[in-house]
Amino acid sequence: MFPPSPTSPPSQRCLRHIFVLAAVALAAHAAPRPAPAEPFLLPSEREGSWTAPDRQLHFAGSLAIASSLRVEGRDRADALALTVGIGIAKELYDATLKPRRLGRGVSRKDLVADVAGAVAGILLLAAFDR
């Protein structure tokens, strides 16, 4: 289709513009749409309770990692930072790479359990150091 010439009647130019706009709108409507984006943070209703088995695993895992780091000679700040970093990395995995069928997103409650477990592991070893 050629652009309207300047000598075409205004009604013909207008019809051509309408036709082009309609074709663009139809093409945009028919184009495949990306899947709706999933939220980065899990909605609070999908996180479960504070005492869910997953929270207990986060707490126990972080306690074990932090206390192991202390036994191996890391200072308290390093052990806490490394353990919380591992917990954050796990949550980033949950938000980005976890299979969609299992539900993606970062759980704030899991992060709190990670921090609590790391602190508990450090305090446990501090009690034995006395």
N, C-alpha and C positions, 0 to 999 in steps of 0.2 A: 504494500500500500504506500502510495506516495504522499508526501505532505501536501496539504492544500496549497494551491498556488495563490499568490496575492490577488489574482483576478477572479478566483472562485467566489460565488455569491456567499455572503455571511452565513446563511442557513446551512450550506453545504460544509463550510469549515466547522461550524458548530457541531454538526452531526458527526463529522470525522473525529473531533475531539471527544465527543461522548462515546463513540465506538471504541477509541483507544483506551479511555478511562475504564469502560466496562470490561474490556479484554484484560487490562491490568488487574482489576478487582477480581475477576474470575480466576485468573492465574494465581493470585495471592491466596484466594480462598481454597483452591485445589492443591496448593503446595503442602507437602507433608509438614506437620507441626512437631516440634520436639516434645518429648514427654514432659509433663509438669515437673518443675524442680522440687526436690524433696527438701524439707527444712534441715538446716545444719544441726540445730538443737532439737532433741526429741520433745514433743509436747508433754507437759507434765502428766497428763492422764495415761501416757504410754510408758512412763518410766517405772511404774510399779511402786511397791512399798519400800520403806527404808530398810526393812529386814528381809527383803527378797534374797533368795539364794545367790543371785548374781552379785549383790552388794557384799555378802559374806565372803565370796570368792575374791572380790576386789580388795577387801580389807585384809584377808589372810595372805593374799599374794603380795601386797605391798608391805605387810609386816615382815614377811619372809625375805623379801628383797632388801629392805632397809636394814634389817638386823644382820643379814649376810654381808652387806657392804661394810657395816660397822665392825664385824668380826674380822673382815679382811683388811682393816686398818684405815678405812675412809673416815674422815671426820664427820660430825653430825650434819653439818650444812651440806656437804657433798652427798652423803647418803640420802638426805631428804630431797635434794634437788634431782638426783639421778632417779630416785624412785618415783617422784611425781612426774618427771619427764617421761618415764616409761608408761605411766598411767595416761598421760596426755597423748602419747603416740598411739596407744591402744584405742583411745576415744576417736582420734583422727582416722584410724583404720575403720572404726565403726561408722563414721560419717561418710567415708569416701569409697572404700574398697569392699566393705562387707556385702555379701550377696543381698540383693534387694528383697528377696523372699523372706529374709530374716529381719528386715526392718533396719533402716539406716538412721543414724543420727547420734549426736553426742548426748550422753546422759550426765546431767549435773550431779545426780546422786552417786553415780559411779565415781566421778572425780572426787567428791567429798569422801567417799569410802576409801579411795586411794590415799588421799592426804591423811585421813585418820589412821589408816593402817601403817603408813610410813612413820608417823609420829609415834604410834604405839611401839613399833619395832625399835625405834631409836631410844625411847624411854625404857623399854624392857632391857636393852643392853646397858643402858646407863645404870639401872638398878643392880645389874650383875657386876658392874665395874667398881662398885663401892666396897 
